[in-house]
């Protein structure tokens, strides 16, 4: 995964990714093409991954 996050484990449709510095992100996988609600995506990027706007630009997400 980008930015150093690696799949740590999976339980059903939930995948837990860990970063070497200790950050964790849980991502759910259900149907192909499924999108996340804006608040859910914001939580994953800002709260769990702790990415800032500079990180999103560097990774070409925005």
Secondary structure, DSSP 8 states (H G I E B T S, - for coil): -GGG-EEEEEETTEEEEE-TTS-EEEEE--STT----HHHHHIIIIIIS---HHHHHHTT--
